Amino acid sequence: MMPKSKIMRRLEGGERWWAAEIILRAFGLAMLGLCVAASVWLYGAVHQPPPPHEARPLEFLAALASVIGWSLGWSFLVVGPGLFKLVPVPRRRGSYSIIFKNDGENR
């Protein structure tokens, strides 16, 4: 396992760090800008003068860029470095295992 860098240790520890705040939130704004640009292009591509047409691969790519840009953009803009903060997970009280009754055998 690779040793963690000083930057990742600071982010995971939840330490307030203004450089990370600015950079990660600016990345969120950039992703929202990508979302807007892809959505505007997609709207123009879908409403071209010829009658409705089959979706082209580039239109699928623009829709994918729009959804990913929206999702990443809002998460980085709102939460920022908090996305990398480690969260304690409680241990399970009991253990269980899944037992399949029929393992492919005919009984």
N, C-alpha and C positions, 0 to 999 in steps of 0.2 A: 504494500500500500504506500502510495506517495505521501511524503510529509506535506502538511497543509502550509500554505503560504501565510505570511503575516496578514495580508489583506483578507483572506478567507476567514482566518481566526477572528479578526475584528468584526466582520459581517455576521458570522455565526454567533458571536457573543452578544450581539445586539448593541454594541457600543455605538453611540451617536458620533457620526463622522460626516462632516459637511461635504467633503469631496465626493463621497459615495452617494450622498443624498442628491447632489446636483447632477452627477453623471447618470445615475440610474433613472432619475425622474426626467432628465433630458432624453434618454433613450425611450422612455415611455411616450413623450411628446412626439419623437421621431416616428415611432410605430403608429401612433394615431394619425400622423401626417401621411404615412404609407396607406393606412386604411382609407383616408379621405381620397387620396389620389387614385387608388385602385377602384374605389366605389364610383367615383366620377367617370373614370374611363369605362368601367363596366356598364354604367347606365347609358353612356353614349354608344357603346358597342351593341347593346341589346336593342336600342331604339333606332337602328339604322333604317334608311328609307326602304330597302326591300322588305317584303313580307316576312313574318317570323321565320327564323332559320334555326337549324340545329346548332346547339352550342359548340363553339370551337374550343380547342384545347387552351388557347390563350384566355378565353373568357372564364374557363374553369380555374386557371391559374390566378386570374385577377380576383375571382371570388374567394379563393383560398387565401390570397394575400390580404384581402379585406378582413376576413374573419380572424386570421392570425394577428394582424396588426391591431385590430380592435381588442382582442383578448390580452395580448401582451402589453399593449399600450396602456390600457386602464390599470392592469395589475401593477406595472412598474410605476405609473404616475401616482397612484393612490398609496400603495404600500411602500414602494421604494426598496431600501435595503432590508426592510423587515421580511422580505421574501426569503432571505438567506438565514434568518435567525433560527437557531436550533430550538425545537420544541420538545420538552420532556414527554415521553410516552410511558404511561403506567404499565407495569408488568401485569400479565394475565394471572388470575388467581388459580385457575385450573387448566389442565391441558385436555385436549380431546383429539381423537383421530377419527378419520372417516373410514368406515368399513363398508366395502361394497359386498352386498349379499351374493351377487351373481358375478363371478369373475370370468364369465365366458364359458363356464362349465354348465352343462345340462344335467340337472339332477333329477 
